[in-house]
Amino acid sequence: MDDLVINLVLPLSMAGSVIVFSQEKDEAARPLVANDRAFHNIMEIVTGSSADGLALPQVTHIKGDNFSVEGPDEDVNYVFSALIVDPNHRRAFARTESQQSPPGFTRLHFNQDWQDKRTSKFPAERMQSGIVRNSQSYIDKEGYILRSKFVRCLRRGLHYYVHNQDKELEEFRCKVGSVPKIRFSHHGPAITVDREDTVLKILLSSDYVVSIPCIRWPKEASEWPYRERVWPNIDVVKTIIKGGCHIVGKNHKLGHDPREFIFSFSVCEKMLSHTLSIHQKRCYMLLKFLFKYYIDKVKRGLTTYYCKMTLFWICERIPMAEWREDNPVECLMWLLSDLKGYLQVHHLPNYFIPKRNMIDHMSTASVEACLRDVENVMKAPMSIILELTENHRFCWFSRDVSLKKILHPHLSEGKCTQNMFRMCVLQYISVMLDKGEIYLVLSMICGTESCEVIPETEYSLKCIADVIEQCDKDDDVVCIKGLLANIFHQRAEECKNSGNKTDAMKYKHMSLKAYQEILKDVGNHIWIYGAYYDLLSACGSWTTLLRHFLSFVHPQTKGKCGFLFTSGVYTAITPHNNLTANRSIFHFLEETVIPSTAYILFKVIKTYPEVYTNVTGFVNKHKLMLQVKKAISLLDKWVTHKCELFPEMTDDFMLYLVGMARMMAGDIKRGRDCFQTAVEYTTTFNKIECRLRSGKEEYPTLESKRKSRYHPYRLSKNLRQNQECRDANKLFSELIFRSGELHIKPFIHY
């Protein structure tokens, strides 16, 4: 059961998605152009956990009714490639001298030859640079470089990149879509930038560090390449040795030497991290989660960097094949046991320079307190993890999804049976589908290592059918069957696009049959209604769609309408269902989650133009227009109310839906106003911006169809079309869409 808890708290596929995200960030390394022309060879390298694939996913912190969202930290290393450190070359900028420094630290002796170099060999602009002109300001009488003054000189050339508020505002607006508060602070050798959005309550942090390259592998770490180990392999070791390391302006925490620098192996650590398996990385994320929110809850001097060193040491001893998907608890205990051993002897060796004790600055009392916390975690890791997830939830749980409440009834039994295991997983999958986490659910069912890997539709159908077959009759499989019906529809659209009309019709009938089996049991899982309406729209069954919707808002079924508009339930628009969702929606939104209430209301509004075509008589058409306006007014009020009370990053998408609805009703001006507001939220709606500039209308609207009322719709001799018109006229008398009858519950933030 403990392994089950781990797989639900941090599914392997979500850990894989963090790794994919880190690889994308790793490609962001680029050369920069600094203010000082001497620094034209500056490289911006993203390092740390966000680039290693070892960062925690986005975490929502909950405290009573208040909450905040914390994204992964980002470490950016600015490397001044022209200022080379080489202990064996007198023409280098400086050489290292470590005799009088603690292990892992060094002094830098300035080479006068670097300043006196010939202009014929080195460009004149370097001779005129600030780093040369002001060399005496950061060099003492003995020729050693003074750390603080030298780092200040380097930062001056990078002022735009490391201390520019306008740049930080623009980057945050591109990522999140709003304007944050920016705070700069110094943390060791780094400039820390905290960006906080007080409305969305999102906090992002970045550390900017300046460094210079040490092109030769330091002799202080000469033992590392020849160590006996099972990881990493010799080719990785050779590549790391060839790249050298970096020098960063940081002194020992117990020292006061102004000439002291530290050897930084951050780029080497990134290369090592990329060779780890996904199972090793997930175990480290769990250790980091426990460390950050339990062991280091009271700051005593430990950092998550020490957890990374523990991971590297244990990976040297335990083969990668021993880290498996079915033993995450055992692997986590390996890491905790090693960390406990280091704390017991008050010595945590640096991975590259073992003589450097990374916790020698901590007092004995602090080490003993940390040791007690580690021992407490080792006694009951699962209970502590579940307790932590109540106040620190990963992004796929959200504020209103408690994993502890899902698992507690089954964990309290003491013994986990196969039925308990199945019920836990089914309830977990239902909750995730309610939150729009189709990526996560399909990756769990299909066994992919990352949510970014989209399984083939046929394979997805087979895996989902296997899961349903293994369930008992009493199990709650409504959501899984709803997912199956949606994937059937997806497959039908794929067959249609490939020209296979026979299979397309077959899968549509299978999808319709699957929906009809579960519609009466949908309950609060109203995203199924949205998917069902997508199928009806594709089949052209507009009257069936409206009849189904009106069955919930009719006065005789007033008690039902409350759960139709359940709060906190989302409809996902992803590559898994992009063919089944409304094409005009996916064309612009591409990939997001939208509250199901808004999605269903929009689908109903989208149906009215089709009904309008089949309704006869000017009076009836005019009444239908009034019903459409009431529906749009309801959608607009709901979205406005939600955006004011519970703002989130999908609000711009919802405003876009309102704009589309108004456009279809012929209210061009107010529709464009909604689009303009959506554009102001974020910079992602480039297509909307183009349409706003061109002023072209792409949608057939009720207003445009209304202009042709003097050319009445001629009933076709085809019996089916005649029947559709009669159904539409009969349905018109049932169109009761009064705002007072729709009791929408308070919205819950995602």
N, C-alpha and C positions, 0 to 999 in steps of 0.2 A: 504493500500500500504506500510505503514511503516513496518508492520510485514513481508510482502513479502521481503523487502530489507534485514531485519535481517536474514531471512531464506536463502537468497542467499549469503550474506556476510559470514556468519558462519553457514552452514547447520548443523542440529542436528546430522547427521551421522558423520561429521568430528569432532565435539566436542566429540562424543562417541569414535572415534578412538584415540583421545588424552588420554581419560580416560583408554582405554585398554592398551595403551603404558605405562602409569604411573603405572598400575598394574604389568606390566612386570618388570619395574624398581624396584618396591617395593620388588620383590622377590630377588633382588640383595644383600640384607643385609646379611653379612657374618662375621664370626670371622676372625681376622687377627693375624699374628705373627709379633710382633714388634721387634726392635733391642734389647730392654731391656726385659729380661725374666720376670721381674716383671709385665709387661703389657701383659701377655699372654691371658687375658680376654678382649681384645679390640674388639668392634663390630663396623663395618662400616654400618651405616644406611643412606639410601638416603631419604632426607626430602625435604621440600619446595614444590613449585608448580609442579615440574616435577614428584614428587612422589604422590602428592595430587590429581592429575588429574585436576589441575586448571591452568596448564601452557598454554600459547598461542601456537598455531601451528607455524611451521616454517614461518618466515616472510622475504620477499624480499624487501629490501630498494632500492628505485630507485631515483636517482638524475641526471637528464639529461641523458647522455649516460652511466653513471657509475651506478653500482649496487653492493649490498652486500647481503649476505644471513645470517640471524641470527637464530640460533636454540634455543630451550628452555634452560634456565639456569638449572644447576644441583647443588643442595646443598647436601654435604656429611658431616654427623656428625660422628666423631670418639669418641665413648663412652668408657672411661676407667672404666670398670665394677668393677675392684678390689678396686677403690678409692671411697668408698661409703660415701655419706653425709647423716647423720641421726641425727637430733637434739635431739633424745631421747636415743642415745646409745654412751657410752664413748669409745667403742672399734671401732667405725667407724672412717674413715679417718679424717673427720671434721664434725662440726655442724654449723648450720646456726644461725646468729644473725642479725636481721633486724631492731632493734630498732632505730639505728642511720642512716639508709639508706632510700632513697626515696621509695615509693610503687613500688613493683616489683623487687627491688634490695635487696641484702643482703651481709653481710660479712661472711667469712668462718673462724671459729676458729679451729685451728689444735689441734687434740687430741693426747696428748703425749703417751697415752696408745697404740695407733695404732703403734707407733714406738717401744715401749718397749714390744711388744707382744712376747709370748714364741715361740721358734723355734720348739718345739714339736707339736704345733698346727698350725703353719704357716711355709711353706717351707723356707729353708735357703736362697734360691736364692732371695726371697723377701727382706730378711734382708740385702743382699748385693747390692740391686738395687740402681740405681742413685737417685730415688725419696726419698729413706731413707737416703742415704749417704749425699745428698746435701740438706737435709730438712732445715738446718739453713740459706741457701741462699735465700729461698723464704718465710721465716717466720720472722715477725718483733718481737720486744721485748715484745709486749703484746700477742703474740701467734696467731696473725691473718696472714692469707696467703696473700702474695703480688701477685696481679693478673698477672702482666706482666712477672715476673720471674717464676711464677708457670706455666703459659701457655708455656713459652719458654722451660721449662724442659719437659713438655709433648710432645711438637712438636719434641724435639730432639729424642725421642723414636719412632716417626713416620716419620722420615726424608724421608724414601723411598716412603711413601704414599702421603705426602703433599708437597714435594718439590723435585721431581725427574723428570728431563726433559726427560730422556729416556723413562720412564713409560708413560708420557703424549704423547710423539711422537707415541709410539706404539698403544696406545688406539685410538688416532685420526686416525691413518692409518687403523686400523681395522674397524672403523665406516665409514670413508669417502673414504679412499683409496689413500691418498696422505700424503705428509710430510708438516706440518704446521710450523709457527713461534710460539714459546711459550714465554709468558710473565707472570711473577709472580709479584703479588702486594699484599699489605695488605689493607683490607677493614673492619674496625671495628675489631671484634674478628676473622675474617676469613682470610685465605690465598686464594686470588683469582687467578685463572689460566685462561688466555685467550689464546685460540688456534685459529690461523687465517691462512687460506690458501689463499695466495695472488693471486693464479691462478684461483681457483674455487670461490674465494671471499666468503668463508664460515667462520663464526665466532661462536665458541662455548665457553661457559664460565662455570666454576665450582667454587664453594666456599667450602673450606675445613675448618671445625670448630672442635675443640677439646672440649669435655665436660666430666663431671663426673655425675653419677646418684644421684638423691635425691629420695630415695626409699619411703619416706613418702610424702603424699600430703601436700604441704606447708600451714601453717595456714594463710598466706597472701591471699590464694585463698579459704579459708574455706567456703565462701559464695556461690561459684559456684555450688556445688552439690545440694544445696537446693533451687535453684532459680526456680520460676514458669515459665514454658516454654512449648512450643509445640514440641520442638526439642532440643537436641536429646532425645531418650527414656532412661528409667532408667537403662536398661542393659548396654547401651553404657557408661553412666555416671559411673556406678560401675566399668566397665573394665578400664576406664581411671584413676579413682581414685586409683585403685589397682596398676597401673603401675608407679605412681609418675610422676616426671618430671626430668629435667636436669639443671645443673649449668654451665653457659658459662662465660668465662672471658670477660665481657663487663661492662663498667661503664655508669652512666647517662651522657647524652650529655652535660649537664650544670654542671656536677660535676667533681671533680679532686681527688677523693679519690682513692688511689692506691690499696686499699683493697676491692673494690666494685666489686661484681659479679651480674649477672642477672639470674632470673629464666627463663628457656627456656621451652616452651610447644610445640615444633615443632612436636614431636612424637604424642602428644595428638591431635594436629591440623590435622595431617595426618589421624588419626582414625576418627575424626569428618568429614573430607572431604569425606571419603569413604562412609559415610552414606547419602550424599547429592544426590539429583536426577540429572539426566542429564540436565534437564531444568534449575535448579539452577546453575549448573556449567557453562552452556553456557552463562547465563546472567552475571555471574562473569567474564568470558573471555571477553565479550564485554565491560564491565566496565574497565577491565584491559587494553584493547586495547585503549580505549578513554583516560584513565589515562596516559598511558605510552607515547603516541604520541601526546597528545593535552594538557591535564591538567598539566602534569609534564614535558612538553617540555622544559621549563626553570626550572632548578633544584632549588627548594626552601626548601627542607627538607622533603617532602612527599615521601613515598615509596609505592610500590604495596602491601606491607604487611598490610598497613592500610586499603586497599580495602578488604583484606581478613577478617579483624576484622569487617568491616562494614557488610560483607556478613553474618558472624556468628551471629551478633546481630539481623539482620533482620529475619534470619531463625528461631530464637527463637520465634518471634511474629507471623509470617505469616505461616500458615500450608503448607505443601509440595504440597497438592492438588491444591493450588492456583497458583502454578508455572506450566504453561501449554505451550504446543507448539504453541498455537494460540494467546498468549499474551506476546511475548518476549519484546515488547516495554514498556508495562506497568510494567513488572518486572524490566526492566532496570531503569525506572523512580523511582521505589521504592529505588533502591540502590543509585542513584544520589541524591534523596531527603534526605536520611539519611546522606549521606556524606556531603551534604550542611548544614544540621542541626548541625553536629559536628563542622564544620568550623565556623559557625555563633557564637557559644558559646566558640570557641577556646578550645574545650575539646573533645578528642576522647578516650574513655575509653578502656583499654585492656579487651579482652573478658573474661579472667580468673581472672584478678585482676582489677576490675573497678576503684579502687582508683588511678591507674596509668594512668595519662594523657599522651598519646603517642605523642602529638604534642605540649607539653609545652615548648619545646626548640625552636619552630618557632617564629619569630617576628610577630608582629601584621600586618605589611605591607605584609609579605609573605603569611600569612593566608588570608588576604583580596584579594590578587592577585589570589590565588588558588580558592577562593570563586567565583570570577568573571568568571573564566574559567568554573567552574562547572555550573554556571547559564547560560552561553552561550551554553553549551552542552544541558542543559535541554530545551532551547528554540527551538533548531533545531538539535536533535540528529542524524537524518538520513542524513541530508545534510553534517554534519561534518564527519560522518562515511564514506560516499561515497568519500568525499574529501581526507580523510586520506588513503583510499585504493588506491588512485592514486600513492602515494609515499611509502606506506607500505602495500604490498600485501601478502596475505596468499599464501602458496606454490601452491595451486591448480589454482591460477589465472596466475601466471608467469608474465614475463615482458611485454608480448604483449597482455595481456587480461585485458581490463579496464572495470570493472563492471559499472563505472559511465557512460561510453559511451553506454553500453547496456541498462541501465535504464533511462538515461537522456531524450531521446525523449518521453518516456511514462510519466515520472514524470513531465515534463514541461507542460503537458496538464492540470495539476491541479486536475483532477478528474480521478480516476482509474476505468475503466470499466472492465467487465469480459474478453473482448477481449484483452485489454491491459495486463491484468494479464497473460493470456495464452501466448501472444506473448513474454512477458519478460521471462517466464519460458522456453519456447521452444528455444529462442535464447541462454539463459544461458546453457541449456542442450547441444545444438550444440557445443558451445565453449568448454565445459568441455569434451565432447567426442573427440574433436579435440586435446585436451591436453592429451588424454589417461586416463582420470579420470573415468573409467568404474565403479570402486568401488563407487564413489560419486553419479553417475547418477542412478545406480541400487538401491542404498540405498534410494535415494529420491523418486524414482518411487515405490519401494516396501514397503517403510515405515519402514525400519529397523533403529534401534537407533545407529548403528555403521557401518562404512564401513568394519570393520573386519568380520561382520556377513554376510555370503554368502547365499542369498536366494536360495531356490530350483528352479531348472530350469523351471519346469512347472509353478510355481507361478510367476516367472519373466516374462514368456511368457504371462500369463494372464494379469498381471499389465501393461506391455508395450502395449498389444493390446487394453486395456481399454483407455490408454492415447491417442492412435492414433484415436480411435473411437470418442473421445470427441473433437477432433480437426476439424476445418473447412477445406474446400477444398483449401482455399487460404493460409493456414498455411504452414510454412516451416517444414516439418516433415521428411526430407531426412535422417537426422542423426538418428532419433529414429527408422525409418524403417530399416536403416542399422544395428542398434543394434539388432532389432528384427530378421533380417536375420541371424546375427551371433549367436544369442541364439538358433534359429532353428537348425543351424549346430551343436552347442554344444549338443543339445538334441539328434540329430541323432547319434552322436558319443557315447553318453551314452547308447542309445538303442543298438547300435552295440556291445559295450563292454559287455552288459548284455545278448547277444545272441538273441535279438529281431530284426531280420533282416527286418521284414515287416515294423515296425515302423521306423526303421532307414532309409529305403528308402523313406518312406512317408515324414519324416522331412527334408531329403535332397532335395526332390523335392520342398517342401515349402520354404526352404532357397533359392534355385536357383530361384524360381519364384519371391521371395521378392527382390533379388538382381537385377534381370532383369527389374523390375519396376522402379528402382531408378538410374541405371547406367548412364543414359543420363543426370541426374540432380545432379550428385555428386559434380561437381564444385571443390571447394578447399578442400573438406572433403576427402582427398585421402586415409585416413586410411580405408575407405570402400573398396577401391581397394585391399588393403592388405588382408582384411577379405574375399573378393570375391575370391582372388587367393588361399587362404587356402582351400576354398570349392572346387575349380576346381582341386587342387592338390589331395584332398581326393577322388574325383571322377575319377581321372586319365585322366582328359581332358586337357592334356598338350598343344595340338595344339590350343585349344580355348583360353587358358591362354596367349600363345605367340601372337596369332592374336590380342587379345584385347590390349596387351601392345604395339605391333608394330603399332597399329592404332594411337598411340600418338607420335611416333618418326619417322614416315614415312615423307619424304619431303613434300608430299601433305598436311599433317596435321601439318605443322611446327608451326602454330600459336597456336595449342592446347598444345604442349608439355610443355610450360612454367608453366601452372598451375598444371601439373602432379607432378612436383617437388616443391610444395609449401613449404616454410620454416615454421618452428615452429609447424608443425602438427605431432602428435605422434601416433604410434601403440602400444597398451598395450598388454603385455603378463602377464596375471593374472589368478588366479583360475577360473575366470568367462569364460575364453576362452582357457584354457590350452589344451583341447581336439581338438580344431579346429586349433590352431597354429601348426607350424611345430614341430614335436615331438623332432627332434634333437636340435632345439632351446630351447624348454621348458625344455628339459632334463638337460641343463646346466644353463640357465638363470633363470628359475623358475618363477621369478616375477620381471618385470621391464617395462619400457617404452622405445621404440626405435624410433628415427625419421622415419616417414613413408617412406621418400625417400629411406633411407638405407634398410628398410624392403622390399619394393617393388623390388628394384634392386636385393636383395638377393633371393627373391622368383623366379624372372625371371632366375637368374643364376642357381638356384636349379632345374629349369625345363629342362635345356639343356641336362643333362645326360639321361633323359627319351626320349627326341627327338632324341638324338644320337643313341639310341638303334634301333629306327625305320627308321633312314636315311640309305639308301643303297649307296654303292659306296665309295671307299677310298677317292677320291677327295672331295666329298661332306662332308665326316666326317672331313677331314683336314680343310676345310673351316669353318665348324662349330666350330672346336677347336679355330680358329682364332677369331670368333665372341665371344666365351666365354671369351677369354683372354681380348678382348676389353671391355666387360661388367665388368669383374673383375677389370680391370684398372680404369674404370669409378667409380666404387664403392670405390676402394681404394683411388682415388684422392679426391672424395667427403668427405669421412670420415677423411682423413688427413687434408683437408682444414677446415672442421668443428672443429676438435679437436684443431687446432692451433688458430683459431679466437674466438671460443666460447667453451672453455672447460667446461665440466660438469661431474656429477657423473656417467652418463651412457656411457662415452666414452670407458670404458673397454669392455662393451657389444658389442659396434659397432666394435671394433677391433676383437672381437671374431667372429663376422659375416664374416669379411674379411678373417680371418683365415680359417673358414669353407669353404668359397667359393674357396679359393686357394687349399685346400685339395681335394675338389671334382673335381677340374680341373687337379689334379695330381701334383700340385706344392707343394710337401710335405715340402721342406725346408722353403720356404717363409711362408707357412701356420703355421708351428711350430714357426717361428719368431713372427708372429702375436699373437699366443697363449702366447708366453713368455712375450711379451709386455703387454698383458692383465693381466697376472698373476702379473706383477710388479706394475700394477695400484692398485690392491687390493688383499686381502687374501681370497676372496669368491670362487675363481675358483679351489677348491680342486680337482675336477674331471679332470680338464684340467691338473693340476700339475701331477696327477697320470698317465695320458696318455702321458705326456711329458717324464716322467721317464721310462714308459714301452716301449715307441716308437712304440706302436701298432696303426695301422690305422683302423678305424672302418667304414669308409664310402666307398661305391662303387664309384670310381672316373671315370672321362672320360678317364684318362690315362690308368687305368686298363682295361677298356672296349676296348680301342684302341689296346691293345696287342692281342686281340682275333680277329683282323680284317681278319686273314687268314682263319677263320672259319665263313664265311659270314652268316648273319642272314637268316634263312630259313623262307620264307613266309608261314604262316599257311593257311590251307584251309578255316579257318574261315573268312567269308567275312568282319567282323568288323575289324579284325587285318589287313587284306589286305588294307582296306580303310584307317586305321591309317597310314600305311606306305606310301600310295600314298599321303595322306594329309601332312605327314612330308616332303616328297620330294618337294611337291608343296610349302610348307611353307618356305623351305630353301631359295628359290629365293627371299623371302621377308625380309630375316634377314638383316636389315640395322641398325647397332648399332654403329654409329659414334659419338664420344664424342662431336664434334662440333655442332651437331644438338640438344643436350640436354642442354637447358638453365636453369641451376639450380639457383634459386634466393638466395640471401644472407641468411645465417642461422640465426634464432632468438633463443636466449637462452631460455630454458624452465623455 
